[in-house]
Amino acid sequence: MLDTLRRIVQEVNSATDLRTALDLMARRVRDAMGTEVCSIYLLNRDRQRYVLMASEGLKAEAVGHVSLDVTEGLVGHVGQREEPLNLEDAFTHPKFLYLAETGEDPFHAFLGVPVMHQGEVLGVLVVQQRDSRRFDQSEEAFLVTISAQLSAVVAHARATGDLTTDSSGGEPEPAFFDGLPGAQGAAIGIAIRVYPSADLSSVPDREAEDINAEIALLDNALVKARHEVRALAERASRSLGREEQALFEVYLRMLDRHALPGEVVEKIRAGQWAQGALRMVIDEHVRNFELMDDAYLRERAADVRDIGRRVLAHLQSDQRREVEYPAETVLVGEEITTAMLMEVPRENIVGIATSRGSRNSHMAIVARSMGIPTVVGAAGLPLKQLDGREVIVDGFKGRLIANANSELKHQFEAIILEEKSLLAGLEKLRDLPAETEDGKRIDIMVNTGLMTDISRSLERGAEGVGLYRTEIPFMVRDRFPSEDEQKVIYREQLEAFAPHPVTMRTLDVGGDKELPYFPIEEENPFLGWRGIRLTLDHPEIFMVQIRAMLKASEGLDNLRIMLPMVTTVFEVEEAQHLIHRAWLEVRGEGFDVVMPPVGVMIEVPAAVYQARALAQRVDFLSIGTNDLTQYLLAVDRNNRQVAALYNSWHPAVLQAIIHVIESAHAEGKPVSVCGEMAGDPASALMLMAMGVDTLSMNASHLLRVKAAIRKMKITAARKLLFEVLAMDNGEVIASYISLQLDKAGLGDLISHRRAV
């Protein structure tokens, strides 16, 4: 059964379009299970009806035309129950609905399973048989497994436009690809795929501009590939046996003009460019080999892939086409690097979406700095099909939308226009304090990491830096930066914001922040060797960084040092000992620097419960709400399977923040928040009501948060906080706060958070 399942999945995944895939699935499942009927009903969300999209055993003319309401018949019953329905005689079930046009009169036995993707019912998979009998457990399990595979095919098809409302080819439904917010904002533009060289799977379809020129490019690449293989064969003859050397003879035969290249030429003559034609031919042969019964022949698929990559590498070296980026380009790719991003004119980029990567990737950090709406980790993006099509980037929710209907597009156009006009209207607040209508003042600072952050922060009235991510200069290099290099970087930050304070977090790598030259292999990196744990184990790295910070602060005296990922008092005491030692060394070298304030980040539950003890030993506390929420709720927010559970309004998170603030204030120490909660106007108001002294956020959020504070009374904010602290559901809290702030006239500042 497993072997049968593998074959069906491979065939279906190899289908060129949804209709072919559905027909294949229905035919193969019917044959594998020995039933007389296999049918696939897909849910049309607009009409709220299940449409018969494929069938083996029912009347062919019913396909694409017969449909049932979501509550009708056994199909609707399976969808509503969201579980299998196994009936000995379907006609006796109270939900049975007779459809004469399908020709299902003789079939009594019925087994239906829902086709589900990420908690949503996409359709129903049904098998039927004449004889009255219950399908056994193995048959039911097999159909459930098949439906899970079918769900991915259907979800994928929604983005490519394959899924239509009926057989006549109506408009495709909007497709939502959920990822993670890399940089907030919304954008509408044309998807342009960026991809690495010699990666067959990344090559898009493209029309050939000059067929003869494309064939000439292919011939030239083939000559070079044959030369390369012959050179490899000669090298292999010195160390490999005759059987191993035979592989290169196979390669050369494959590269013969009458073998694979002949098929590529046919594709080019049909209008495809050389790279796309090569990809099509190689993919087809790889699929054929992978479907073979013989294990040895199945392995030959890897050889075909290798041949394809070698030819592609030579094609691409000879065919560096200038990519045209339209005025409103959305860059899409499996993983877009900062270098790729820099190759595109900034004025042309309106958005970015990747199928891999995390919020803390260097590209995402750069995108936030540049103010480009970005979605990362949107697994399942059909990148080849999206190339050249209009898409919507929703950086607020972290999703990419394809096939948007006019209503959805108008909604996002309104959001984009509203954002632009709102920010333009907020510019006048730049030099005004963040002070409530009844006189409560709070410091508004910025989170930085790149030099480009400086100008944007100052333009928006930042009162200092609440978090400077020192790991970013480490991440963009291929080695550890020297003390002098670090000193120059830190000095630029300190000078730019002087006399305002600049809080520099010591090196915080590990988890999803990696250094390419200092790899950390761990089973669970978020609970592993990261933050202060790593730097205390490598005092040579820590001391160089502290010395550079201290030297950079000479004559400015606006440096503050912050320790990340602290879990014990001992870590703070050990770090302070090293900082004091570095200070003495620097002063001994003739630098006239004062001892800077030292603080810790509260990011883990252990630090929450030791907040008072920590406050007794340091000068300030800073709450990193991103990691604190993640660790309190045991939710990896970079994992899209559980990202929906990540909620900073969770009562446990709110209570933890209040506990930290009360503990710090009891020791006379100030508290700041530098996580994403600080940059959201609604949560910023609640943090202010809790007693936070400083809010630090991305530069793009500064004016919005300042405007919200200036429109609110601290008494009203405290009353609202008191009300929500009595609630026990994070979703309810978020909705209630949004409603109350809307009533208070702050709806325009938080409207981008609402669902679209």
N, C-alpha and C positions, 0 to 999 in steps of 0.2 A: 504493500500500500504506500509506503514511503517513497519507493522508486516511482510509482505511478504519480504521486503528488508532485515529485520533483520535475517529472516530464511535463505535466500540465502547467506548472508555474513557469517553467522555462519557455514553453510555447506561447503562453499568454503574454508574458513580458516581452516577447520578441515581436508581437503583433504591431503592425504599422499604425493602427488607429483603434479607437474604442470599439466600433462596431465589429471589426474583425476579432478583437480580443473577446468580446462577449459571445460571439458565435462559436469561437474555438472552445471557450469555457463550457458552454452548454453542451456541445458535441462530446467533448472529452469526459466530462463528468457523467453524462448519461452512459457512455460506453464503459467507464471505469466501474460504475456502481451497478451496471446491468439493469437499469430502470428503463421504462419506456418513454419517460418525459423528463426533460430538465429545462427549466425556464428561469429567466432572470428579469425581475421587475426593478426598475430604478425610480427613485423618488424625484419628481419634478417639484422643487421647493416653491416655485412661483404659483403653480396650480394646486399644490398640496395633493397630488395624485401619484399613484404608482403606475408607471407606464411599462407595458410588456416590451422589453428591448431586445430579447433574444429567446429562442425556444427551439428545442429539438423534440418533436413529438406532438406539439400543438399545431394548429393551422398556420402556415407561413404568412398568410395575408393579415393575421391578427397582430403580428409583430409591428410595433411602432404606432398602432392605432388603438388597441384595447388598453383601458386604464381603469383604475379603481381609486376611490377616495381613500384618504389615509385611515379612515375608520371602517372601510368596507371589506367584507370577505375575509378569508383566511390569511391572505397576504397582508391586509391592513392589521389584522389581529397579531400577526408575528411582529410587524413593525411597532405596534403599540406596546407589546409585552417585552420587546427587545431580548427575546430568547427563543430557542428552537420550539417548533410545534410538530409533534410526531403523532399522526392519526392513522388508525387501522382502516377507518372508513370516513373519508372527509364529508360525504353527503349527510351524515348524521350529526355533524357539529352545528350548533346554533348559529355560528358566524359564517357558515358556508354560503357563498353567493354564486349562483349558476350563471355562467357567461357562455351563451350558445355559440358566439362567434369564434371561440377558441377551440372548439371541438374536444372539450375535456370530458365529455359524457361518460366514456367507459372507465375512467381512471378513479379508483377508490382510495388506494393507499397514498398518503400525503406526508411529505417531510419538508418543512420550510425553515430556513434559518436567516436571521437578519444580517445584512451586509453593513458593518459599522466601521467608522473611522473617527478616532479621537472623540468617542462618546456620541457621535451623531449617526443616525440611521440613514444610509444612502440608498438602500434598496432591500430586496428579499430574494434569496436563492431557493428555488423549489425543485424537488424531484417527485414524480408521481408514477404509480403502477396500477395496472388493471386489478390484480388480485387484492383482496382485503388482507392487509398484514401490517404489523408495526415494523418499521425499520429497526435493525438491531443497533446496539450502542456503537459498534465500530463504524457503521455507516453514518450514523449521526455525527460522530466525532470527525469523520473524514469531511463531511459537508461543512461543518463549522470551520475546519482548517482551511478549506478551499475558499470560503466566504471571506476569511481574514485576508487572503491574498488578493481576492477580487476587489476588496475595499481600497487597497492602495492603487490599483489600476484605475478605478473610477475617480478617486480623489485627484489623481494625476491628470486625468482626462479633462476635468473641469477647467483646468488652467490652460489647456492647449486648444480649447474650443471644440473638442471632439464631442462633448456631451451636449446634445441639443434637446429641445423640448419634445420633439416628435420626429417621425421618420422623414418629414418634409424639410427638415433642416432649419428649425427656428433659431432664435438667438441663443448662444451658449449662456449658461448661468455664470454669475460672478464667482470667482474662485478666490478663497482666502488662504494664504500660506502663512501660518503662524511661526514667528521666530521670537526674537528678543529685541527690545529697543536698544539700538546702538547709539543713536543720537536723536533727540526729540525733534518733532516737526512733521510736516506733511508735504508731499510733493506729487505732482502728476507729470509724467514725461515718457519718453521713448526708451525702452530697455535696450541697452547696448552691452553685449556680452564681452567681457574681458577674460582671457584664458591663457594659460601658459603654453609655451611652444612644445611641439611633439607630444601633445596630449590628444589622442584621437577623440575621446569622449567629449572634449570641449570644443571641437570644431563645429561651427554652425553651418546650416544650409545657406547657400548664397548663389545667386544667379551668375553665370559666367558672362563677363563682358565681351571677351574675345575667345571663342572656342579654340581656334588654332593656337593662340598664345598659351592657353591653359594646357593643351596637349604637349606643346614644346617644353613647358615647365616640368610636366610629368616625366617626359623622356629624359630630360637633363638630370632630374632627381633619381631616376632609375639607374642611369649610368653610374652615378656616384654611389648609390646603394650597392650595386653589384661589385664595384671596386672595393667597397668597405667589407663586404662579405668575403671576397676572395682574400683580402688581407687577413681577415680573422681566420679563414681556413688554413692559410699558410702558417700562422702563429700556432693554431691548434695542432697542426701536424707534428709539431715538436714535442707536444706533451700529452696528446690524447690518442686513444686507440682508433682503429679504423671505423668502428661502429659510431663512435661519438663524432668523428669527422664527417660521417655521412649526412649529418644534420645540415651542414653548410651546402652540400649538393642539393638537398631538398630546398633550402632557401633560394639557391640560384635558379632552380626550376620554377619556383613560385614567382620569381622576378622576371621570368622569360616574358617577352612581349605578348605571347599568345596565351599566357596563364592569367594570373590576377590582373596585371596591367591592362590586358585587353578588355576586361570587364569595367575597369575604371574609365577607360577611353569611351566606352559606350555611355556611361553615366555623364561624362563631360559633353558628349555630342547631344545628349538629351537636355543640356542646358545648365548642368551643375558645375561649379568651379572645381578645380583639381582636388583641393583639400577635402571638400565635402564629398566628392565622388569617391575618393580613397576611403574615407570613413564609412560610407555606405557599403562598399564592397567588403571591406575587412569585417565590419559588424555582421554581415550576412554569413560569411564563411565561419566566423567564430561561433555564431549561433548553431550552424549546422554541425560543427564538430562537437559542441557541448551537448547536443541532443543524441549523439551516437551512444550505442550500448557499450561498445568496447572502451575500457578505461584508457588504454594506450592512445586510441584515436581522440578521445576527449581531451587528453593532455596536449594534443597538437594545436588546440585553440590558442595556447600561449605562444606557440611559434608564429602563428598567423598574426597575432597581435604585435609581436616583436617586429616582424617584417613591415607591418603597417606603420609602426612608430619610426622605423629607420627611414622609410621613404618620406614620411611626413616631415621629419627633421630636415631633410635636404630640400623638400619643397618649401618649407618655411624660411630656410636660410636664403633661398633665391627669390622669395616672393613676399617681401616686406611691404605689404600694402598699407598705405596711409588710411587709417580708420577715420571716417568722418563722424564727428560727434555733433549731433543736432543741438540747437540752442537749449533744449530742455532734456538733457541726457540723464537717465537713471542707469548707473553702472550696476550690472548684475554679474555674478560669477560664483564659482564654488568657494573660493577664498581669495579675496582681493587684498593685495599687499599695499602698503603705503607707497611703494615705488610705482605700482600700477596707477594708483590714485594721482600721483604727481605728474604722470605722463599726459593727463587729460587737462585741458584748459579749465581753470576753476570756474570761470563764468558760464561754462556749459553744463556743469554738474548741478542737478537739482536734488538728486537722491542716490542712495546706494542700497543694495540688497545682496546678501551672501547666503549660501546654503550651509556654510560652515563658519566657525569662528565664534568668539565670545564678546561680551560687552567690554572686556578689558584688553582686547587685542589692540595692537598699536594703531591699526587702521581706524578702529572705532574711536579711539581717543583723539586721533587727528581729525576725524569727521566731526566730533563734538566741538573741537576747537574751531573748526571752519564753519560750523553752523549748518552742516549738511544732514538733513533727515536720513537716518540709517537704520536698516533692519539687519540683524545678524542671526546666523543659526537657523534660517528658515529651511529646514530639511525638506527634501522632496521638490524643490523648485525645478520645474522643467526648463532648464536654462536654454537649451537649443531652441525650443519652441517660443520662448519669450523674446528672443532676440528680434529687435525691430518692431515690437508691439508696444502699445500704450499700456502703462501700468501705474498703479498708485502706491506710493510708499507711505505707510502709516507708522511714523517713528514714535508716536505716542503709545500705541498698543504693541508695536513690534510685529507688523505683518505687511506682506506684500499682496496687493489685490490685482488680479487680472480679470479680463472680461467685464469690467465695471459697466453697469447700465447707466443710462443718462441721469437717473435720480441719484445714484451713488456718487457719480462724478460731480454733480452739482453740489452735493453736500461737502465734498472735499474742497472744491473750488471756493466755497464759502468759508471754510475753515482757514484755508491758505490766505485768502484776502483779509479775513478777520485778524489773523496773526500779524500780517504785515502792517495793517492800519493801527492795530493795538500798540505794537512796538514803536511805531512812528509817533504815536501820541504820548508814549511814556518817556520819550527822550528828555522832556522838560524836567523830569524828576531826578536827573543825573546828580545834581549837586545838593539835593534836599536830603535831610536825614530820614532814616526809617523810624518814624515816630507816629504812634497812634493819635487819634483825634483827642484823647484825654491825657496825652503827655508821656506815654511809655516809650522809651527809646531802646532800640536794639541795634547792635552792630551787624552790618551786612558785609560779608567778605566773599572771596572767590576761591574756587578750587582751580589750580593751574598745574601744568606739567610740560607745556611747550612754550617756546618764545612767542608764538603767535597768540597765546592766551593773554599776554600782557596788555597789548593795545586795546583789545576788545574789553578787557576788564576795566581799564582806566576810563575808556569811553563811556562806560555804564555806571561809573561812580563807585567802584569797589573801595571799601575802607580798609583794605589789607588782604592778605592771603591767609585763609583759614586752613588750607591744605595744599602744600606743594608736593606733588608726587615725584620724589627724586628717582624713582625706578625708571621713569621714561627715558632720561638720558642714557641709562644703562641698557634699555631695551633696543635702542636704535643703533647700538654699536656692535661690533663683532668681538669686543673684549671689554674688560673692566676699564672705565675711564680713570686716568691718573688723578692724583691729588690736584695738580695744577689745572687740568681740564675741568674738574668738578668745581674748583674755586671760581673759574671764569663764569661758568653757567650759573652758579649760585649768586655771584656778585650782580649779575644782570637782573635777577629777580629782586634782590634786596634793594638795589639802587632804584629800580623802576617804581617800587611802592613806598620807598622811604618818604616820610618818617613812619608810615603805617607798618604794623607788624607783619612779618612773613613767617608762617609756621611751616617748617620743613619736616616732613615725615622721613625718618630714616628708611633705608632700602627695604622695600616691602615686595618681595618676590615669592613665588610659590603659588600653589592653587592654580588659577588660570592665567597667572602672569609669569611668563617664562623668559629666561635669558638663554639665547641660542648657544652661547659659549659656556654655560654653567647648567647643564641639564640635570633635572631632578626626577628620577624615576620612582614613582610611588603608586601604591594601589589606591590610596585615598588622599590626594594632595591637599584637599581643603582641611583635613585633620592632620596634616603632616608637617613637614619641615618648611616653615614659611615665616615671614615677618621677623620679629625680634629673635625667634628661636634660631634662625639661620645665621643672623649677623652676630649673635653672641657666640655661636660656634665658630665663627670666622672673625675674630676681633681685628685681624689685619684689614679686612674690608671695612668694618665698622669704624675703626680708628682713622683710616684715610678719609672716610666721608665726613666724620665729625671735624677733623682738622681743617678740611676744605671749607666746611660751613663757617667755622670760627674765623678763619683768615678772611673769608669773603665779607664778613660782617664788620670788619674794622672800620671805625669812623661812622658807622651807620647805626649800630646798636639796636637793630629792629628784628634780629633773629630770634625765633622760638623753635625749639626742637621737640619733635613728637615721636613717641615710640609705638610701633604698630603691633597688633596681635599679642598684647600682653595678657598673660593668664595668671601670673603669680607675682607677689611682692618681691620675691628674690630676683626675678628678671629685671624689675625696675631698679633695684639697688645695684645689681651688677652693671647695668647700662649706665647708671649715674656715676659709678666709680670710673668707668672708661671715659665718660664725657669729661669728668673732672681732670682725669689724667691728661687727656688731649688738650684741655684748656691750659694746664700748667706747661705742657710742652710748647704750645703755640706762643704763650707769653714769654717763655724762655728763649724763643727764637726772635723776640723783639716786636711781636705784634701786640698792639695795645687794644685788647678786646675784653669786654665784660662777659661775665658768665651769663649765658642766656637762660630764660625760663625753660623748664623742661616739663612736658606733659605726656600723658598716655592716651591712647585710643581705647575706648570701651567698645569692643566688638564681639566678645564672647560672654556667655552666661557667667563664667567664673569671675570675670572682671566686674560684672554687674553686682554680684554679691560681695565683692571685696572693694567696692567703689570707695567707701570711707577710708579704708586702710591705704588705698592707693592715693587718695586725695591728701592724706597726711604726709606723703612722701614727695609729691610733685607740686608744680605750680598751677596746673590746670588740667581739666579732663575734656576730651573731645569724643563725642559719640559717633561712631561710624554705623549709621542705621542700616546700610546695605548688608554688611556682614552680620550685624547683630540680629537682624530679622531672619537672615538665612540660618544662623545657628540656633536661634530660639525655636524656629518652626521646623528645623531639620529639612529644609527645602533648598535644593541647589537651583538657584534662579536661572542658571545657564542650561538647565535641563528642561526642554520644552514639555516633557511629559508631566512634570510637576510644577512648572513655572506658575501656573494659575493659582497654586496654593500660596505663593509668595505674596504676603499682604502686610504692609507696614502699619495698617490700622488694626491689626489683630490685638485684642485686649492685652495679651501677654507682652507684646512689644511696647504698648503705651505704658503699662505698669512698670516695665523695666526702665524705660527712659525717666519716668518720674522718680523712681528709686535712686537712680544715678544723680539726678539733679539735686534731690534733697540731701543725699550723702555728701556731695561736693560742697553745697552751700553751708552745711553744718560745720565744715572745716574752713569756711571762708574762701573757697576756691571757685573760680568761674568755670562755666560749662559751655561748650560750643557743640553744634551738630554740623558734621561735614558730609553726611550721606545725602541720598537723593531726596529724602523727606524735606531737607532744608530748602530745596529749590522748587518745591510744589507749594503754591500760595496757600492752599487749604491746610496742609500739614504744617507749614511754616507758622501760620496763625496759632495752631494748637500748641506747637512747641514754645512759642512766645508765651502763651497762657500758662504753660507748665513752669516757666521761669528760666528758660534757656537765655544765656547772655549774648551769644553770637551765633549767627547762621552763616554757613559757608557753602557756596553752590557754584555750579557752572555759570560762566559769565552771561550766557543767553537767558538765564532766569532772574538775574539781578533786578531789573526794572519791574518785572511782573510782581515779584515778591514785595518789593518796596512799595509799589502801588497798593497792594492788598493791605499791608500794615497801615499805611497812611489813611485808608478808608475805613478802618476798624477802630472800635474802642476796646481797650484792654478789658474793661468790665464785661463787655459783651462776649469777648473771646473766652474769658474764664467761665462765664455762665454756660456757654456751649460745651466747653471741655467737661464741666461738671456733669452735664447731661449725658455725654457719650461715654464717660467712664462707668456709667451704670449699665451700659449695654454689653452683651456678651458675644457679639458677632461682628467680625471685621467688615464684612460686606455691608451690613446694616449701618454701621458707624460711618463708612465712607459715603453712603447714599444720604444719610441724615445730614452730615456736615455739608455736602454739596447743596442740598435743598435749602438749608438755613443760610448759607452764604449767598445763594442765588436771591433769596428773599431780601438779604441785606444789601443788594446792589452790587455784588461782586461776581455775578455770573459770567461777565465778559472775561474775567481773569482766569476762570477755571473751566470755561466751556470746552477747551481742547481735551479735557479729560473724559468727556462724555462719550458714550458708545455711539458709533455711527452704524 
